[in-house]
């Protein structure tokens, strides 16, 4: 009987051990694995939100710097407007004076100039279109264009073309916009 009692106890221990193994497998697939994947997705989401927060903080810092510089920018804009964009009343005469001055300084011959006020655009500044034709040596024409582009007034060169003129003289056609205050 002793042997049979021992076999019963061994059998119970084996069944209990097998039950624990099965319970571990069931717990692994039912609880541990889903919780592990959920934990991994939560960690990923946390990392993404942390990065998003860092990006937002960088943007906030940039905007705060921009906001701090804004009053100075307004003053600088007013200085620019006064120094570089003449009023519309004097725009044509200042453009003519500038073209004559740059032409004389660069040594090219002015052949024609036309002015056109652009009323189609409704920008804070008005555009005075300049169509300038000059003749002369290549180096002098480049000097003319450079002097016009780097003038104190706010001028944007839109077209620039060089062609052979009469008697081997080069001809430059330059289309630009002079910006004026209304």
PyMOL commands that set and color helices and strands:
alter all, ss='L'
color gray80, all
select helices_A, chain A and resi 2-84+88-106+138-149+166-168
alter helices_A, ss='H'
color red, helices_A
select strands_A, chain A and resi 109-118+125-136+155-164+170-181
alter strands_A, ss='S'
color yellow, strands_A
deselect
rebuild
show_as cartoon
